[in-house]
Amino acid sequence: MIIEKPWGSSERLIHDYTVQLERIQIVKGGYSSKHWHKRKRNLFWVTSGKLAIYTFVFNKDGPHVEPHKVARSWLLTPANAPLCIEPDIIHQFVALERTLCYEMYVAGGGHVEPEDIVRLSANGIFSDDDLLEIIKEVCQGDCNA
């Protein structure tokens, strides 16, 4: 079943005790919420397009996220190996162009629970101007987006 999202669509392909696999199609400028998972690993594999993945500062003893405080960023394309985000890491994706991506969740103890997500912001679609700024930041003039 395909589920429409503000940033595109998601289709669950597999969901068993230890693994959940989804095919996600993301429109240009589409972005996820800033979020984290308590127990599951989140793996991203881009098969077409360009996807920026950000991780954010996380302080378990204080506020969960410092707004706009990026810890690290990656640019994923079909030429890249999949990227794995470990549990307890705040992350967000942004599509720099129309993107097809497979997102796999792997149990980090116990089983994969779809509701294992803590959202810290909304999701949506960036304007062209905002997207240009993101492209400059992530690509540093070297990704032809």
N, C-alpha and C positions, 0 to 999 in steps of 0.2 A: 504494500500500500504506500502510495506517495503522499507525503505530508507537506503542504505548502508552508513556507516560513517567510518572514519579512525579507530575508536575504536570498531566497531561492526555494529549494525543495530538498527533502530528505526521504530516502526509501530504505527501510530496514530489510537487509538481505538475509542475515543470519542472526539468531539470538538463541544461545543455549547457555548452559551453566557457566562457562568460562569465557565466552567470546560473544561480542555483538559487532556486526559489520553493517555499515550504512553507506549507501552511495549518495553523495551530496552534490547538488548542482547549485552553484553560487553565481549570482549576477554580478557584473562589474560594479565594484564599490560596496558589495554586500559584506556585512560584518556580523560576527557572533557577539554575544554578551561577553563581558569579562567574567570568567567563571573558573571553578576548580572542582575536582572530584576527590572525594575522601579515600576511595579504595581502588578505583580503576585507572589503568594507564590508557592514554588516548594517543592513537597512532594515526598520522595523516599521510596519505599517499596520493599525490596529484598526478592525474593521467592526461589532463589538458588544462591550459591556462597557467596563471601565476597566482600564488597564494602566499601572503605574508602571515607569519605566525609570530605573535608577541608573547613573552612571559613578563610578569610584573612582580615587583617587590612584594614579599609576603612576610608578615610579622605575626606569628601566632599569639604573641603576648600583647598585641595592641590591635589597632585597626587592620583589617585584612589587606587593604590595598592603599597605596599612596597614589592618588590620582595622577595619571600621566607619567608615573615613575616606571619606565620600561627597564627590565633587567636584561633582556636579550631579544633579538629578532632574527628571523630566518626568512629567506625567500625560497619557496618551494615551486619547482617546475617539474615536468615529466622527466627531466634529466637527473633529478635528485633521488636519493634513497628516501624511503619513508622516514618521517620524524616522529619520535616517541616523546610524549610529555608525561612525566611521572605523576602519581597522585600528589595532592597538596600543592601543586604549582598552578598559580593563576595564569590563565592564557586566554587568547582571543585570536580569531582569524579575520583577515580582510582580503577579499578577492581584488587583485589589481586589474583583472580582466575576467571575462566569463570563464569559470573554472569548474572542472569535473574532478572530484576528489573522493577517495574511499577513506572512510573514517572507521577505525577499528578500536573497540574498547576491550581490554583484556583484564580479567580479574586480578586484583593485587592481593588476594586472600579472600576466601569465600567465593561468591559467585557475582557475575555482572548484574548490577541492578540499574535499570534505566533511570531511576530517580536519584542516583548518586551524582548529583550536580548541585553546586551552590552558586547561584547567579548573583553577580555584584552590579550589573548594569543591564541596560536594554540592548537589543540587537536591531539591525536596520540596514540602510543603504546610505553611504556617504555621498555627498554632492561631488561633482566633477572637480571643483576647486579643492575641497578637502582631500579627495583622492590623489590629486597631483602632489600635494604636500607629503602624503604618506609614501608615494612612489619615490619622491626625492630622498626621503629619510631612509627607506629600506633599501632602495637600489643604488643610491649614491651615484646616479647617472649611468649605471651599467646594467640595466635589465630590459631596455627597449620596450617599456610598457607604454 
